[in-house]
């Protein structure tokens, strides 16, 4: 139990730190892309302006100390449950995301994954699908027409894109023949081109990657898929009537979803914790050279590689948010049902045919 608790605590702290840094870098990236005066001139450290300390310390304290206003005529319990149901399912999804291979400590082997589930993909789909209840409940419990419209938009959008996301995951499952995310990460430890090219999932399932990445951005409800919020149309959408800590939780859920998408993309398509030419006993290069490393050093390199990939795909989503314009609602739904869904379904069929043909008559 202590081992699971320590791993869970590590994952939660890693996610929250990446989320906090994501808020800071989003302000910096948006300022650079759109030449916003302020964030692109503020000192990185310090409380003044939009510094890192201000973002990680002052902003959370400010939200926590603000008054929690609940609109008249609403159910206080439902109003409280909405942000909780939006954040908790996303946080617990990280339990099955592997952040390393194994660590040897005193003859004991520790699997660097909080929950060792052999049906990790099904767990991910189940938890991600629960987040829609927070959006719907937030819109319903606010007693506000704009919030209700945002909740309805959010539920339709998330359900639509979850289907394409699920089909993209089916293609990945067909490729690796397992539902375990740790086994998928380990399967990407092979090499192509005579041992020079890491056999990561992006080489086998590029179409699934594009579908999953697009659906993941839509699931996180950020530009260009931010119709449930739509400031110019719905004020703030489903969380218009939320303030103080509850508003902070809704903001946290959005950024944690961004980190989750980055973690899943890393695990499924970019080797997860895999480092090219790094095995459990050290580095082994294609030209024959080798460098022996202790178990803790190998684990540290793997965790660092996973964290760097996580930061990169989080940054990529931030760049997408501040580069592309918002879709109209009919465009958003058309992309989901008439664009991503047929492509994802065709990719499943092609993947299955390739696997069957590669297996030969004996299969």
N, C-alpha and C positions, 0 to 999 in steps of 0.2 A: 504493500500500500504506500509506503514512504517513497519508493522508487517512482510509482505512477504519479504521486502528488508532486514530486520534484520536477518530473518531466512536464506535467501539465502547467505548473507554475512558470517554468522556463518558456513554454510556448506562449502563454498568455502575456508575459512580460515582453517577449520578442514582438508579438503582434501589436501590443499597445505602443511600444516604442516606435515601430515602423509607422504606425498610424499617426502618432504625434509628429514625427519627422515628415510624414507625408503632407500634413497640413502646412508645415513650414515651407517645404519645397514647392508645394502647390502655389503658395503666394509668390515665391520667388520666380517660378517658371512662368506663371501668368503675367507677372510684371515684365519679364524679359520678352515674352511673345507679343504682348499687347502694349508694351512700353507704358506701363502704369507707373506714374510717379508715386513714390513712397516705398513700396516693397523692393523695388530694384535699386534703391539708394540707402535703405536702412542697414545698419550694422548687423552682421550675422549674430553676434553675441549681444547680450544686454537686454534691459527692459524697454529701452526706448524704441519707438517705432514698431517694426515687425521683426524684432530680433528673435533668436532661437529660444532664449530664456523666457521672453514674453509669450511665445507660442506654447511652450511646454509647461509653464508655471502660471503665468498671469491669466491667460485665457481660461483654463479650466477652473481656477479659483473664482474668476469673475462669474462664470456660468453657475457654479455651485452656490454662490452667495446671492444670486438673483431670486426674486420672488417667484414662486410657483403659482401661476395664475390658472385657475380652472374655470372655463366658461359656465355661465349659469344654465341650468337645465340639463346638465350632462351627468353621466354616471361616473363618479370619482374613481371607482375601482377599474372600470374599463379604460378610463383616461390614463390611469397609471400602467395598466398591463400592456398597452399598445407599444410604447418604446421598449419595454422589456422583451416582448415577443419579437421585436425587430432585431434586437442585438444578440440575445442569448443563443438562438439557433445558429447564427453565423460564428459566434465564438467557439461553441462546442464542436463545430465541424473540424476545427484545427486538430482535434484529438487524433484523427486518423492520418494526418499529413506527416510523413517522415521527414525529419530534418537532418538525418544522418543514418549511417549504416548500423554499426555496433561499436560499443566501447567496452574494452576489457579492464575490469577493476578487481584486482585481487583474485583472479581466477573466475570471477563472475562476469557473464556476458550481459550487457545492457543494450536492449534494442532501442535505438534513438527514435522512438515513436510512442506517443502517450498511450494510445489504445491500439493494441495489435489485433485488428479485425480483418478476417479474410474476406469480408464483404464490404470493404471500405468504400467502393464506388456507390453501392446502394445506400450506405449511411450518408454519404455526401448529398445524394439526390434527396433523401428524406429530410435532412436538416435544412437544406437550401429551400425546399418547397414550403417549410413552415414559416419562413420569414415574411411571406405574403400576408399572413394573418395580422402581423403588426401594422402593416401599411393599411389594410382594410379597416382594422379596428381603430387606428388613429383617425382616419377620415370619418368613420361612423360616430365615434365617441366625442367628436369635437363640436357637434351641433352647429356646423357651419357648412353652407352649400359649397364653398370652394374646397374645403377639406374633403367633403364627400366626393366631389368630382375627382379630386386627386387620388383618393383611395380606389375609386372605380377604375381610373386609368391605370393605376399601379397594378391592381390585381389582373386586369386584362393583359397588360404588357408582360408581367412576370410569368404568367401561365403560358403565354404564347411563346416566349423565348426559352422556357424550360424544356419544351418539347425538342427544339433543335439542339439544345445543350445535351439532353439525354441521348439523342441519336449520335452526337459527336462522341460521347463517352462509350456508346456501344461499339463504334469503330475501334476505339482504343482497346476495349476489352477483347475484341476479336483478334487484335494484333498480338496482345501479350498473353491471352488465354488465362487471365486471372482477374479477380475483382479486388485484390489486395494492392493498395497503393505502394507499400514497401516492396513487394515483389516486382511491380512495374518499374520502380526506380532501379532495382538491382538488375532487371533485364536490360536496362539501357547501358550497362557496363561493357558491352561488347564493342567491337571495332569493325570498320569496313576499310576497303582500299589497302589491304595488306597491313592492317593494324594502325593506320594513320588517322582515320576519321571515326570519331566516337559515334556509335550507333544510337543516337538519341531519337526520340519519338517523332520529332519534326520531320525527319527524313522518311519515315514510313507513313505518317498521317498529316501531311501539310494542309489538306482540305479540312480535316477535323480540327486542326489548330485554329484556322481562320474562323470556322463556325463557332467553336467554343469561345474564342476570344471575343467575338462580336456579341454572342449571347451573354457572356459574362459581364461585359460593359453595360448591356441592357438590363441585366439583373441588378446591377448596382445603382441603377436609376440616375446615371450621370450623363451629361452632355456627350454625344448628341441624342441621348435617350432619356432626357430628364423631364418627360411630359408629366409624370405624377407630381412634380414640384412646379415647374413652369412659372417662374416668378412674374413674367410679363402677362400671364394669363390667370394664374390661380394664387397670386401673392406668394405663398410657400407651399401650396398644395396640402397634402395630408397632414403636415405638422404645422400648419399656420397658427393653430391655437395652442401651441406648446411653447413654454418658456422655461428658463432656469435649467435645472438638472435634466428634466425630461427632454428639452430641446437638445441638450448636449448629448444625451444618449442616442437620439435619432441621428445626429451628426456623426457620432462614433460608429453607428451601425453602417452608414454609407462608406466610411473610410475602411472599416474592417472588412466589408465586402470587397473593396478594391484589393486589399491585401490578400484575401482569400482567393480571388481570381488569379492574382499573381502567383500564389503558392501552388495552386492546382495546375496552372500553365507550366510552371517550372517542373513540377513532379511528373506530369504526363507527357510533356513534349521536349523538355530541355534537360533531361537527365536527373532532375531533382538535386540530390546532394552529390551526384557524381562529379568527380574532377578528372579530366582527361589524363590517362596513364597512371592514375593513383589506384592501387589495390590495397587490401587490408594490411599488407606488410610493408608498403612503401611505394615509391615511384618506379615504374617499369616503362622505359621508352622504347619505341619501335626499332631503334637502331641497336638495341641490346644493352644499353646502359641501365643501371638500377641503383636506387638509393633507398636503403632501409630506414624506416621510421617507426617510432614507438606507437602503440595503439592510440594514446591520447593525442598525439600530433596528427595522425590520420583523421581521427574524429573531429579535431579542431579545424582542419582544412576542409572537411566535408561540410561542417556546419557553416563555416565562413562562405564557402561556395554557394550553398543554398541561400544564405542571407543576401549575398550580392545579387544573385539572380532575382530574388524576391524584390529587392530595391529597384532593380532595372525595370521589371515589368510593372511595378507600381508607378515609377516615373513615366513609363510609356503611356499608361492610362491617363496620367495627369496631362501629358502633352496632347493626347487625343481630345481631352475635355476642353482645352483652351485653343484648339486649332479648328475643329469642325463646328459648323452651325447646327442648331437644333432641327430635328426632323419635325414635319407636321405629323399629326396623329395618324392620319390615313397612310402616310409614307412609312411610319414606324410599323404599323400593323402589316402593311403589304410586304415590307422587308422580312418580317418574321414568318408569315404564312406562305407567301409566294416566292420568297427568295431563299432564306436559310433552310427552311424545312425541306423543300425538294432537293437541295444540294446535299444536306446531311443524310437524307434517305438514300440518295443515289450513291453517296460515299460508303454507306453501310453495305449496299448490294455489291459494289465493286470490291470492297475489302473482303467480303465473304467469298466472292468468286476467285479472287487471287489466292486466298488461303487454301481453298479447296483444290485449285489447280496445282498449287505448289506442293500440296501433300501427295499428289499422284494417285494412281489407281488403287493403291493399297488402302487409302483412307476410305 
